[in-house]
Amino acid sequence: MNKNVKGAIAGAVALILIGGGIFFGVQSAKKGAQCPFCKKYFPHGDMMGHKLKCPKNDTDLTPKPVYKR
């Protein structure tokens, strides 16, 4: 194989890898993020609010008392 064929194969492989990465990135963005507590998918912008209000979140969210020094 000469240099031109090797370069063409390397370029084709690079384009396939870049295209696959973009494809899977777009699919992941459409799917949203998964809640670690209830395992449901929500849009990325709503995830933080959902994690705080998720019924399966058993983290104690009450504020701790402030001690004066």
C-alpha positions in Angstrom: 0.0 0.0 0.0 1.3 3.4 -0.8 1.0 6.5 1.4 -2.2 7.8 -0.3 -4.2 4.6 0.4 -3.0 4.6 4.0 -4.0 8.2 4.4 -7.4 7.6 2.8 -8.1 4.7 5.1 -7.0 6.7 8.2 -9.2 9.6 7.1 -12.2 7.3 6.6 -11.7 5.7 10.0 -11.4 9.1 11.7 -14.6 10.4 10.0 -16.5 7.3 11.1 -15.4 7.7 14.7 -16.2 11.4 14.8 -19.6 10.7 13.2 -20.4 8.0 15.6 -19.4 10.2 18.6 -21.6 13.0 17.4 -24.5 10.5 16.8 -24.3 9.0 20.3 -23.9 12.5 21.8 -27.1 13.7 20.1 -29.0 10.6 21.1 -27.9 11.0 24.7 -28.9 14.7 24.8 -32.4 13.8 23.5 -32.8 11.0 26.0 -32.0 13.3 29.0 -30.3 12.5 32.3 -31.2 9.6 34.5 -32.2 10.2 38.1 -29.9 8.3 40.5 -32.8 7.6 42.8 -35.9 6.6 40.7 -33.9 5.7 37.5 -36.3 7.7 35.3 -35.1 10.0 32.5 -35.6 13.8 32.6 -34.4 16.7 30.5 -31.0 17.9 31.6 -32.3 21.3 32.7 -34.9 19.7 35.1 -32.6 17.1 36.7 -31.3 19.2 39.6 -34.8 20.2 40.7 -36.1 16.7 40.3 -33.3 15.2 42.4 -34.3 17.4 45.2 -38.0 16.6 45.0 -37.7 12.9 44.0 -39.9 10.7 46.2 -37.2 8.1 46.4 -34.6 10.5 47.6 -34.1 9.8 51.3 -31.4 12.4 51.9 -32.1 14.6 54.9 -32.4 18.1 53.4 -33.2 20.0 56.6 -30.8 22.8 57.3 -28.3 22.2 60.1 -28.2 24.6 63.0 -25.6 27.3 63.0 -23.4 27.3 66.0 -22.0 30.6 67.3 -18.3 30.6 68.2 
